[in-house]
Amino acid sequence: MAGPCSVESEEQVLSVARDCKASGAAILRGGAFKPRSSPYAFQGLGLEGLDMLKAAGRRTGMPIVSEIMSTEYLDRFIQDVDIIQVGARNMQNFVLLKELSHIKKPVLLKRGLAATIEELLMAAEYIMAGGNDQVILCERGIRTFETYTRNTLDLSAVPVLKRQSHLPVVVDPSHGTGLWWMVEPMSKAAIAAGADGLIIEVHNDPPHAKCDGQQSLTPAVFDKLMQKLRLIANVEGRDI
């Protein structure tokens, strides 16, 4: 899964989508609603951004994944989004999880900022308990005393989650490190650890991105990364 942290314009998301698909990405990611630590930071384009993401997905033939923040726009997400993402800050939004348990769409559930593996699995249970068994777990780094990286990417969670559940596990090395140059080694390590997928932020102009430019890859860097990841996957007897 690859694409911009936030949808900024129709031209931007379509350009990135085309580049990511050409490099081998299977799913287009993009944020329309952005939960930010600061209320003054860019909050996303909302429904307008969702429309742009949907259009880019259709024009490139890529399914889309985007983050939902509340039940307010659940009907729109059910209608327009192929994989509904629950972000780290909403991992224990039990009202939202219960609503998602009644739908028939895949849910990408990100691990909370300071959540244990058991808490992540129990959050997944909230979704599955209502009848939705299409849950994808995502390790995206946890808050520790280390400040060099944005978060501490816990790759040990991958084999643990694979052992403790039957659910697919993806890794987010972009949020997990917060540094674009660390995405490559952590992506390689994630595949070696057994991850079923990766979700990577790609932007056509990272220095001027409205959200998380410091952890975004350019399309050219992403293309080179994909070539290397195929080799790592082959060593593990898998394909990308």
URRAWO-V801350 format. One record per backbone hydrogen bond with DSSP energy under -0.5 kcal/mol. CO is the residue of the C=O (numbers start at 1). NH is the residue of the N-H. If there is no record, write none. Layout:
co	nh
CO	NH
CO	NH
//
This chain:
co	nh
1	200
2	29
3	202
4	31
9	13
10	14
11	15
12	16
13	17
14	18
15	19
16	20
17	21
18	22
19	23
20	24
20	25
21	24
26	63
27	2
27	29
28	65
31	7
32	46
33	35
34	36
38	41
43	34
45	48
46	50
47	51
48	52
49	53
50	54
51	55
52	56
53	57
54	58
55	59
56	60
57	61
57	62
63	28
64	82
64	83
65	30
66	85
68	87
70	73
71	74
73	77
74	78
75	79
76	80
77	81
82	106
83	66
83	85
84	108
85	68
85	87
86	110
87	90
88	91
90	93
92	94
93	97
94	98
95	99
96	100
97	101
99	102
100	103
101	132
106	84
107	109
107	136
108	86
108	110
109	138
112	115
113	143
116	120
117	121
118	122
119	123
120	124
121	125
122	126
123	127
124	128
125	129
126	130
127	130
127	132
128	131
131	133
133	135
134	107
135	168
136	109
137	170
138	111
138	140
139	172
142	152
151	153
152	142
152	154
153	155
154	157
155	158
155	159
156	160
157	161
158	162
159	163
160	164
161	165
168	137
169	196
169	197
170	139
171	173
171	199
172	176
173	177
174	178
177	150
179	182
179	183
180	183
180	184
182	186
183	187
184	188
185	189
186	190
187	191
188	192
189	193
190	194
190	195
191	194
197	171
199	174
200	3
201	217
203	206
205	208
206	209
212	215
213	216
214	180
217	203
218	222
219	223
220	224
221	225
222	226
223	227
224	228
225	229
226	230
227	231
228	232
229	233
230	234
231	235
232	236
233	238
234	237
//
